[in-house]
Each structure stands twice: as C-alpha cells, then as structure tokens.
Amino acid sequence: MTKKAIILTLVGVVVGAVAGYIYYVEIGCLSGTCAITSKPLNSTLYGGIMGGLLFNMFVKSPKK
C-alpha cells in the first residue's frame, strides 16, 4: 500500500467513527437490545470499520 492509500483509509476510519457516534447519539437504541447501536463504543467501532472500507474502495491499485 502506498502512503496515499493509508492516509485515505485512515481518513475514512475517522469519518466513519464520528458518523457512528453521531448515529448513536441521534438515533441509537433505547431498549438496549440492538447489537451495534446500544453502546457508543460498538457504534463508533462499526462506523470506523465501515468508513475505512468505504474510503479504501477509492484507492487505485498500482499498475504492473
């Protein structure tokens, strides 16, 4: 992986983590039975993983 790819993926992780926490605060799960949105840590980690995967899709692979 190139330095640009790593930076883009890390930006995606940060954006996703912030989005996951905002989702927990604004929507969340009041009953506590939701696996992802019942705790802020779960929601933030899930958002970070999804953000990293999403932003990593836009990294171009080097040509051989």
C-alpha positions in Angstrom: 0.0 0.0 0.0 1.1 3.5 -0.8 1.3 6.3 1.7 -1.7 8.0 0.0 -3.8 4.8 0.3 -3.0 4.5 4.0 -3.9 8.2 4.6 -7.1 7.9 2.7 -8.1 4.8 4.6 -7.3 6.4 7.9 -9.4 9.5 7.0 -12.3 7.0 6.2 -11.9 5.4 9.6 -12.1 8.8 11.4 -15.0 10.0 9.4 -16.8 6.7 9.9 -16.1 6.7 13.7 -17.5 10.2 14.0 -20.6 9.2 11.9 -21.1 6.1 14.0 -21.0 8.1 17.3 -23.4 10.7 15.9 -25.7 7.9 14.8 -25.6 6.5 18.4 -26.4 9.9 19.9 -29.1 11.0 17.5 -30.9 7.6 16.7 -29.4 4.9 18.9 -31.3 2.1 20.5 -33.3 2.9 23.6 -34.2 -0.7 24.6 -30.6 -1.9 24.7 -31.3 -4.9 22.5 -29.7 -3.7 19.4 -26.2 -5.2 19.0 -24.5 -2.3 17.3 -26.3 0.8 18.4 -26.9 0.0 22.0 -23.5 1.2 23.2 -21.4 4.1 21.9 -18.2 2.0 21.6 -19.9 -0.6 19.4 -21.5 2.1 17.2 -18.2 4.0 16.9 -16.1 1.0 16.0 -18.6 -0.3 13.5 -18.7 3.2 11.9 -14.9 3.3 11.8 -14.6 -0.1 10.1 -17.3 0.8 7.5 -15.8 4.2 6.8 -12.3 2.6 6.3 -13.7 0.0 3.9 -15.7 2.6 2.0 -12.8 5.1 1.6 -10.5 2.2 0.7 -12.6 1.4 -2.3 -11.4 4.7 -3.9 -7.7 3.8 -3.7 -6.3 2.9 -7.1 -4.1 -0.1 -7.3 -0.7 0.4 -8.9 -0.3 -0.9 -12.4 2.2 -3.7 -13.0 
